[in-house]
Amino acid sequence: MQGKVFGLTPVQLSDKMITGFLQTGIKGENTLFTAPVEKDGSFKIEQLYYFDTIRISYQINGDKNKRLTEMASFSFKNNLLPSPPADQQAFSFLNYAPQPPKAIALKSMEQSTLYQEILNQQKVKVLETVSVTSSKKSVTEKLDEEYTSGLFTSPNARIFSIEDDPTAIAAMSVLDYLRGRVAGLQISTSGPEGGSVSRRGSNTSLFLNEMNSDVQMIQSTPMTDVAMIKVFDPPFFGAFGGGAGGAIAVYTRKGRSIRTDAKGLNTATIQGYSALKEYYSPDYSTEASPLPDYRTTLYWNPFLLFNPQNKRITIPFYNNDSGKRWRVIIEGINELGQLTREEKIFE
């Protein structure tokens, strides 16, 4: 991946670095990165391979008050080859026949027809259509499953997803955030013990990550560290003494859920490689096929890597029941974007 910083002078870019987080995958795994910036504003992140998309949260390292980051504009791009124009045939500059030899094409059609006839002769019973329905879990339901355990999984509660509430960042503390949000919950933040919380005339039990806590500890937990708050209606049996005043359970963010798009960090989304699809090849060493094997494509692999230390790869595959000639096609690309293609027929 590479990019460029615009709008800053070479003096302003001197000894500067781009730093931030890379977020890849559906699990949102974050990786810290740094990349030195050249005097012309260009920078590069080496040895970065990813699929689908990647989210970047970034800033100029050591930029006091984000002054330079706000002055500049940033451009990110992957190192993939651009698609050919629509009016040009893809790879038309390569010197090879795009269609297979006529004899091999006819043989492939004949084998495909024979295989289809065998399938049609099998006794197949078509079942009636079965409709499967499901309901999508909400954000709070997912949080509840991820963070809670034991008696804290009780549904007799109200859940607040702090990560998805833009107003939460303005709250001074957890109790300030809850003030006025839960009917009957009385909150006081003054007193010798830092305040009190009650409901229906009884003290409300407080928990931090499902451990007994007190007002001072809850109030000292920054809202930026809080992922979820769960307020249990009375009685809460997981509390000492029966929990006549219910309970408040505060959960801090886990490592992977820490948000990297916090205020002050710019973000960008970059397209990566297309996700790989697995090509099924039978393994006759562990299973026997009840039907004759008339496959026309015996092996396909979209991700073979070579380097100066690894110049030879063994490709194991099983032949079909009629193949006597094999057409092998190898296509590839190197790190400079140069294409290669080899095609041979073996007998």
N, C-alpha and C positions, 0 to 999 in steps of 0.2 A: 504494500500500500504506500502511496506517496501523496504529497499535497504541497500547498504553497500558501504563504502568508502575504497578503496584499495590504498596502496602505501604510507601511512602516519603512523608515529609512534604514540603510545598512548599519548606521551607528546604533539605532534603536534595537536592531536585531543581533547586535554583537554579543556573542556568548549566551544566547538565549536558547531555550529548549521548550518543546511542546510536551506537556505532561497531562495525564488523565487516566481514564478507564476505558477498557474495551469490554463490551458486554456481548457475549455470543451464546447461541443455543437457547432453547425454550426454557431452560432452568435459570436463565439470567446470570450465569457465572461471570464474575468480573475479574479482569486482569489489569494490573497497573502497567502503564507503558511510559516511556520517555523517548524523545527523538530530537537530536540536535538540529537547529535551524541554521541553514547557510546564509551568507550575506545577501543572496538574491531572494531569500524567503522560502526556498524549497526545503523540504524535509522528507524523510523516508523511514518507514517502519519495516525492518527486514524480517524475513522468515515468518511471515504471517499467512497462514493458509486457513480459510474458513469457508463454510457453506451457507447458503441462503443469504442472510444479511447479518451485519454487525453494527452495533450502536456504539458511537464514540462520544464520550464526555471529555472535554479538553479545555485547557487554558495555557497561557504562557507562564512557564515556571518562574517563580520569584517576582511576579508582576504585582507590585504593591497596589492595593485597592482596585485591581483589575483594570488599570488605566490603559495599558497597551492592548490588552485583550479586547476591550470595548472599542478602541480606535481601529483595530485591524479587522479585516475580513479573511476568511479561511476557505480553502478549497481542498477537498479530499477526493481521491479517486483510486480505484483498484488498478492492478496491473494486467487485467485481462485484455485480450485482443478485442477490438470493437467488431461488431457484426458488420458484414459486407452490406453495401447499399442495396436497396430493394431491386434496382435495375441491373444488378450484376449477379451472375450466377456464383454461388459460394464455391470457392476453391477452383474457379475456372482456369486459373493460371497453372494448375497442376497437370502434368502430362500423364494421364491414365484414363482408361475407359470407365465411365461412371456405372455401366451396366455389366453384370456378370456374363461370362461366355454363354452362348445360346444353349450348348449341350448341358451345362450345369443348371441353367435356369429351367430347362424342360424336365430334367431329372428331379429337381426340387418340387416342381408342380406335380409330377407324377407321384412322388412320395407323400406329399401333403394330401392328395386325393385319396390314396390308398389308406392312409392313417384315418381320414375322416370316415371312410367306408367301414373300417373296423369298429370305430366308435359307434356308428349307427347300428351295427349288428348286436351290440351289447344290450342286454335287457335293462332298460333304464325306466325307473318309475319317477314321474314328475310329481313332486309334493305340492300341496296347495300353498298359495302365497302366505307368508308369515310376516306380519308387520311388527316391528320392534320400536317402541317409543321410550324415550328417556327425557329427563329434565336436567337442564344445565345447572350446576351448582353456582350459587352466588359467590361474590368475593368474600363476604363474611363467613359463609359456610366453609369455604376453603381455608380461611384463616383459622377458624375454630378447629378444624380437623388437624391442621398443621401444628398449632401451638398448645392445645389443651390436652389434658389426660385425666384419668380417674374421675372423681366427682366434679371436676371442673368442666367436663364435657356436657354437663346438664343443659338442656335446652331452655330451662326456666330462667332466661337471662336476656339482656340486651347487649349486642355486640357493636362496638365502634371501631371501624377500620381507619386508623389514623393515617396510614399511607395514602388513602384515597380521599381524604378530607382536606381540601386546600385551606380551610379556616383553622386547622389544628395548629399550624405553625405560629399563629398569632397568639395562642394561649400562653400565659405565663407558666402554668404548671398543669399537671394532670387534673387536680381538683378544680382549678379555674376552668378547664375545658368542660368538665362534667356539670358545672354549675348551671342549673336551669334546664338540663337535658333529660333528666330522669325524674319522673313524678314522685314526690314524697321524699326525695333525697335532700337532707339538710347538711350543708357544708359550711364550716367555719374555719378560716385560716389564721385565726388569732388565738392566743392563749399560751399558757406555760409549756405545753407539749407540742406547740406548732399548729394547733387547731383540732378539730374533731369532725367526724362524719357520722350521721345517724339516719335511721329510717324507721318510721312507725314507733318512735320513742325509744329505740334500742340502738346501741352502737353498731356501726357497720364494720365488719371485719375487712382488713386490707391485706392484699397479697401482691408480692412482686415476683413474677415468674413462678407462681404457685407456692412461694415460701411466705410464711407469716411476716408481716411488715407493719410499719406504723406511719403516721401522717408525715413525719419529718423525712423518712426515707422516700415515700411516694412523691412528696413535694420536691425533693432534690433530684429526681429523675428527669432529665431534659426531655421535652416533647419530641425532639429530633431523634431520640433513641427509642421511642415508643412505637410499636407496630400495631398493637390491639389493646383495647380496654373492654373487659367483660363485666357487666354489672348484674349480679344475681338478685332476684327477688327473694324476700324473706319467706320462709327460713332457708338458710344455706347450711346443709348438714356437714359440709366439709370444714366448717369453722369450729373453733373451740367454744363449747358452751351452747351449741345448737344453732348459732347464727341467726338470732331473732331479728337482727337488723339487716339481714342479707349480707352481701359481700361485694367487694370491688377487686378484680384481678387485673393487674397491669402486666403486659408482656412486652419485653424489649425486643428489638429487631434481631433476627438471626443474621449470621455473616453474609449469606447470599442475598438477603432481602434489603441490605443497606442500599439506599438509593444513590446512584452516582450522577443523577441529573439535578442535583441540588442547585439552588439559586447561586449564580455566579459562574457556573460551568456551561459553556456552549455545548450543543449536541449536534451530531450528524449521523446519518444512516448510510452505509455503503453496501452495495450489492456484491455478493461473493459468488463462488462456484455453485452450480445447480446441485441439489441434493442427489446423492448416488442412489441408484435403484439396483436391487439385487437380482441377478439373473439366475434362474433356477437351473441347476445341472444335477441329474440323478447320480446318486452314489451307490453303484451296484455292489460295492464291497459290504454294505450293510443291509441292503434291501434288493429284492428281486422284483422285476417288473412283470405283472400278469399279462401285459400286452406287448406285442412286437414294438420295437423302438424304431420309429421312422422320422426322428427329428432331423430337420434340415440344418439347423444351427446347433452345433455341438458345444461351443464355448464362446463366451463374451465377457470381457472384463474392462470396465472403463477407467480403472485406476491402477496402472502399473507404473512404478517409479524406478528410474535408473539414475545412477550417479557414477562418478569415476571409480568408486570402490565397489559398486554393484552393477556390473555390466552384463550379467547373464541371469535369466530367470527361467525356472522350470515351470511349465504349464501343464498340469495333469488334467485329463478329461477322458470320458468314456465314449467310445464310438457307438453309432447306431447299428442296426441289424443288416444294413445293406450297403453301407458306405465303403467304397474302394478307392475313391479319389477325394482328396480334401483340399479345399480352397482356403488359404490362410491370408488374412489381410491384417496388417499392422499399421496403425496410424498414430502419430504422436506430435508433440510440440516441446521445444526446449524453453529454457528460461528467457531466451532472447526473442521468443515468439516465432521461431522458424519451424515450419511444418515438415513432416516427413511421412512417406507412405510407401509400403512394400506389399506386393501381392505375388503369391506363388501357389502353384498347384502341385500336390504330392500324390503319388500313386503307390 
